Amino acid sequence: MYDYCLVVNAGSSSLKFCVYQQTTGGPWSLESRGQIEGIGTAPVLSARDASGQSLVKRSLEGTVRDGRGALDALAEWLRSMYAGGRILGAGHRVVHGGARFASPVVVTPEIVEELRKLIPLAPLHQPHNIAPIEAVRERMPDVPQVACFDTSFHRGQPAVAELIPLPASIRAGGVQRYGFHGLSYEYIASILPEAAPEIAHGRVIVAHLGSGASLCALRDGKSIESTLGFTALDGLCMGTRAGSVDPGVILHLFQGLGMSPQEVETVLYKKSGLLGISGISNDMRDLIGNPDPNAQLAVDYFIYQTAKMIGALASVLGGADAIVFTAGIGENSPDIRRRICQSSAWLGIDLDEAATQAKGSRISKPQSKVSVWVLPTNEELMIARHTGRLLGLI
């Protein structure tokens, strides 16, 4: 009989999952990863094993209409795929942990109620994160669960980094800068001692660049500052999110254009960023090399903002020893990395073009004052590690 850990990352239209197997006296090893995409429209279940070989790809139309249906379909597939195995624990990515949750926690009914109270702080994410926790509790009541927060890694930042300069009566209701993508940053910090020991305890700026994008300033592996704040709308330009916007623009949307709160929310979360600028796509792969001037403007703006905020974080750190690129764009786009580094050359970056094209982990020359790295992130493994630790499984 094999023992497994299930990792779940649920969104509004997708359910991503990983299955890890427990090895005797060792860490979790990946068995499979997959997702159910198109929930609410044309759902499809797909999964691959650790080597990348396809295990399943089939339509779920007519059987899956919402998140709970997707979880039922996943449970059925897990039973057929891992018959006789035991799920020892389930770990969940939860976007918002508020000010209270500075580390992952074992889920209890009381914890779930606390997470519900945070829904107003992340209305487009938190309900979808809570749903699979409740579904697992209903369908597999004997399986303990762990909630891992995207905000936890940033707790402990200096008070000035968390402050939003509004009246105290408003701040008392939880209005502060929280930071997100914490599981990704925590994973990168955890592997630096082995992957890049010369920078592990230094001043490192990590660029998590994907459809969601942000930067984090690390000192000695700890979060000092990040570009995401009260919500996942702040900071860098993203796939469909604008990033930092003058608050007066938001007032104009309400007062000048007469938009409703729901319309403003839709604009800020789903119609801005790369998509809003280009009018073509929210996917960087569709924009790089596209001759359309608006596509190029979107790429230029993304690079401009990223370099600008790298400079800001370098100021917070009092300099920088290294920049680490990670996530979809950061790991897979040499052109974006090169252009960001060119714009940040004043820091002392001397890029190694050959290493950049070869996807080497270090892509700067030995003499570069600020070293530059490309390190794949692994939020799911971070969740599995936390789950195993808190449940005493490893």
N, C-alpha and C positions, 0 to 999 in steps of 0.2 A: 504494500500500500504506500502510495506516495502522498506527501503533504505539500500543500500549496498555499500561496498568498495571492489574493486577488486585489489588484489596484484599479480603481475606477476614477475616471475624470469625465464628469458629465457636463454637457453644455445644453444650449437651447435646442439645437438641431442635430447634435451628435453625442455619442457615448463612446469614449475611448477606454480601452482596458488593457491590462497586462496580467499575465499569469506567471508567477515565479515559483520555482520548486525549491524546497529546502534541501540543502546538501548537508550531509553529516558533518557537524562541527565547523561548517563554513558558511559563507554568505549565500544570499538568494541567487539562483541562476535563472535567467529568463527562459521560459518555455514557449510563450507565444505572446503576441501583441496584436491588437486589432481595433476595430471600431464599427459602430453602426452609424452610418451617415444618412442624411436626408430624412430625419425623423419629422413627421408631419407632412412630408411631400412624397418622396419616393425612397423609402428606407432600404438600405443595402447593408448586409453583414459581411465583413471581410476580416480575415486574420491570417497572420504568417507566423511561422516558427522562428526560433532564434537565428537560424541561418538565412531567413528571408524567403523561404519556400512557402507558397500559398497553402493554407489549410482549408479555407472555405471562402467562397464569394457567391452570395446568393441574395436575390431580392426578397424583401420582407413585406412587399405591398400586399395589402389586404389583411395582414396579421398584426402589424405594428402601426399604431396611430399616434402614440405619444411616448413620453419617457418611460412610463411604467411598462408599457408594452415592449419597449426596447429591452428593458431589464429582464422581462420574462423570456424574450428570445435569447438573450445572452445566457441566462441560467440554463435553458434547454440545451444550448450548444455546449456549455461547459460540462453538463452531465454526460452528454454523448461523447465528448472528447476526452474527458478525464474520469471515465467510469471507474469506481473503486477508490478514487483519490479523495482526500479530505482537504477542505478549505479551512485552514487554521486561523485565518484572519482576513479581514478586508480593510484596505486603506483607501481613503478618499481625499481627493484634492478639494479643498474648500477655499474659495477665493478670499473671503473676509473673515478674519478672526478678531477684528476690533482691537481695542486696547488691552483687553483682558488676556487673550490667548497668545502668550509669547512663545509657545512651543506646542507641538502636537499633543492631542489628548485622546484617551480612550472614551468612546462615545457612550453616553448614558441618556436616558430620556431628558434629564435636566440640561445636559449639554445641547441637545437638539433644540430645546426651547430657547436657550441663550443664542444659538445660531439664528433662530427665527427673528430675534430682536434686531439682528444686523441686516435683515433684508433691505430696509430703507437705504443702507449705505452701499449696497450692491444689488439693486433690484433685478438686473438682467442676468446675474450669475448665481447669487445665493440660493434662490429657490430650486434651481436645477442641481446644485450641489447637495442640497438637503434631500431631494427626492430619492436618490439611490440609497442613501443611508436608511431611510424609512423602509424602502423596498426590501433591502437585505434583512432588516430587522423583522419584517413580516414573513418573508419566505425562508430565511435561514436564521431563526432566532438564537440558535446555539453558536453562531459565528460571531466572535467579538470584532468590533470595528474601531478604527482609529481615524480621526479627522486631522488632516495636515493642512496648514493654512499658508496661503501665499503671502500673508502679511507678517507672519511670525518672525522671519529672519531679520526684519527691519526694526523690531522692538529693541530698545536699548540705544537707539540713535540719540545724539545730543538733543536736548530740549528744543534748541533753536531750529533743528532740522525737522522736527515734528510739528512746529507751531504754524497755525494759520492765523494771521493777524486780524481777527475779528473780535468783537466784544466777548468778555469772559462768559456772559450768560449764554451765548451761542456755542462757544467752545465746550462748555460744560456738557452739552448734549452729544459729545463724541466727534465734534468737528475738528479734525486734526489731519496731518499728513500721515498716512499709513504705509505707503509703498506696496508694490505687488511684485509678481514674478519671483517671490522669495525662495520658492523651492528650487528654481533654476539657479539662482545665485548661491544658495546654500550648497547645491551639488558642486558647482564650480569651485567654491571655496574649499570643499572637502577633498577634491582631487588635486589641488595645487601642490600640496607637499610632495606628491609623487610625480605628477605630470610636469611641474615647473617649480622645483624646490627653491630656486634662486629668487622667486618673487612671492612665494607663499606668505611671507610675513611682512611684505612691503605694501606700497601704495598702488593698488590695482583698480583700474576702471574696467568693469565688465559691461560689454554691450550685448544685451539680449535683443537681437534684431530679428523680428519675424512679423507676422500679421499683427500681433501685439508687440510693441517695442518699448524698451526702456534702457536706462543705464543705472549702474550702481557703483558707488565708490566704496572700496574695501580697504581697510587698514588692519593688517594682521588677521585677515580672514573674517573680519566683522564688518557689518554694514554701517557706514558712517552717513551716507546720503544716497538718495535715489531720485530719479526724475518723475516717478509716479507718486501722486499725493493722496488726496482724500478719496479719489476714485481712480479707475483705470482709464480716465480720459486725459490725464495730465501729461506733460512732458513732450516726448517725441511725437512726430507725425507717424501714424500707423496705417494699416490697410484701409480701414473705414472710419477711424477715429482721428480727430483733428490734432490732438495733443494740446499744448498750451495755447489758450485763446484769451485775449483781453476780455475780462468779465463784462466790459461795456458792450461787447458784441452780443453776448448772451442776453443782456437787457434789451438790446435793439431787436433781437428776434422776437421777444415778448411784446415790447412796447411799440416798436416801430413797424414790425411786420405782422403783429397780431397773431403769432403762432401760439398754439396750445402747448402745455407742458409735454404731452406725448409727441407732438410734432417736433419740438426742440430736441427731445431725447432721441428721436429717430435720426434727426440731422447729425447730432453730435456723435452718436454711436455707430450709425450704419451708412451714412451718406457723405462723410468727410474724408480726411486723410488722402491717401494715394488715389482712391476712387474719386473723391470730390475734386481734386486738382486736375486729374487727367481726364475725367469723364469717360474713361475706357475700362479700367480694371483696378481692383485692389491688390492684385498680385504683382509683385516686383518683377517676376519673370516675364510678364506680359509687357512691361514698360521699358526695361533695359533694351536698348537698341531699336526701340520703336521710333520711327522718324517723326511721328506726330509731335508738334511743339509742346502740347500740353502733357504728353507722356514724359517728355524730357524735363519739363518744368517740375513735375511730381518727383522724379528721381533727384533732380538738383536740390529741391527743397528738403527732401529726406536726408541727403548728405549734408547740406548746410546746417540743418537743425542738429543732427547728430554731432558734427564737429563742434558746433557752438556749445553744446551741453557737455561735451568732453572737456572743453576748456573750463567750463564752470566747475565741474567736479574736480579737475586738477587744482583749481584754486582752493576748493574746500579741503583737499588733502595736503595742500602745501607743496604741490608737485606730483609727479606720477612716475612710477617705476615700470609699469606695464599696462597694456591694454589687451583685453581678452575678448574676442568675438565668439558669439555662440548663437544658438537657435537657427531657424530656417534660412534667413538671409545671411546672418553672420557666418554660418558654417559653409554656405554653398555659393556665395556670390563673391568671387575674387575681385570683380570690378568695383563693387560697392565698398569692399574693404580697402582696396587700393585708393579710391578717391577720398574716403574718409581719412585715411592716413596721410594723404597728400595735403589735405586741408588742415591736418593737425601736426604737420611736420615741424612747426615752430617749437613743439615740446621736445624735439630731439629724436624723432622717429626716422630711421633709415631702413626702408623696406627692402626685403630681398624678393625681387619679382619672381625668380625661379621657384622659390619656396612657396610663394603665394599661389602660383598656378598648380603646384604639386600637392596642395592641401597639407603641407607640413604643419606640425603643431606649432612650431615657431616660424614666423614668416618675416622676421626682421633680421638684419645683419648682426653679427657678433658685436660690432662696435656701436650699435644703436644705443643711444642714451636711454631711450624708453623702448623696451622690448615689446613685440606684438605677437599674440598667440591666437590660434584657432582651436578651441576645445569644444567638442560636442557636449551638450547638456543632456541630462537624463532625470527629469523630474519624477518619472514613475519609479525608478530605482531608489530615489531619495525617499519616496513615500513608502516603498517596501521596507527600506531600512528602518524607518521610524516605526512602522507597524510591527516588525519583528522585535525591535528593542522594547517597545512599550508592552507588548504582549508576552515577553519572555520567550520568544520562539527561537532567537539566535543569540 
